[in-house]
């Protein structure tokens, strides 16, 4: 995110809607205006909310960027980097925590949590519940150390500003548990596995457009891609949380792959189809692959949790005891095809799946 332009844009936007209820604060000689919305029930004080959501400080202005998407979980198809914008961890319930757990486990390459060194940046690094904005950091710290098994002695808790300045040498993963969009370039330049709750950092990560397109309390979302470890256990479509929680979102771009969305966008993962009929020569077509990657077409007779994908810790295919039929390279549009003759004995019995091994992604299943 261009942080200077972000602040200027939102200051301008805020001043346009200034009313009698507006608040004007002076910092040195610079006047900064912001709307004074009523308590939204999101756990933030007015000042905290303005600090994190200058673009969304006006109630009902969730669509300041109407052209952007509203994706809540985005992963990088080439690096262990993830945005988890179901951010209000202090309000999180199932299955939100499981999805967060899987984001961290995936980004951490499934290392043993007991020996993993974590840099956890929170609102102010104190884990003091007296600060409302620190509650999410506390919730994530407690989940990491109490549920996932990370050793508290190996978890460094630091102020949010360290995202921009710290050296992460000796650490295995960086986690950001606050919504203010710190410049994440420092994390990226050190090639660190990274899980962030800030939608505004997604552009620096190369997976999103860096805008906050939603700040909304809801108890549901949509899995739009279950071909990745994070969402593998879930069916495509709507899921419901035990209780409502505040969630953020942004648009996906670059190397980003949207896994969970605020909207029912339909399936956005690798989609395996064919226009041909069995028996006979059949061409299998798969879309939404990583351009330039080798796409492997596997087959078998029984669906279910199959073997791990080599080099993709924790990621299983969906065919028991599969065999490789062949491979193809995805073109610039992310499409790949493979053709072969299907005998009558295979019809209705053989199931096929495409695997993007380098991106650790699998396609939908296709029965011949």
Secondary structure, DSSP 8 states (H G I E B T S, - for coil): --HHHHHHHHHHHHHHT--TT-EEEEETTEEEEE------SSS--HHHHHHH-GGG-STT-TTTTTTS--EEEEEESSSSEEEE----GGG--TTHHHHHHHHHHHHTTT--GGG--EEEEESSSS--TTSGGGHHHHHHHHHHHHTS---GGGEEEEETTHHHH---TT-SEEEE---S---THHHHHTT-EEEE--GGGHHHHTSB-----EEEEEEEEEE---SSGGGTTS-SEEEEEEEEEEEEEB-B-TTEEEEEESS-----S-EEEES--SSEEEEEEEES--TT-EEEEEEES-BS---B-TTSTT-B-SBTT-EEEEEEE--TTS-EEEEEEE-GGGTTT-EEEEEETTTTEE---EE-
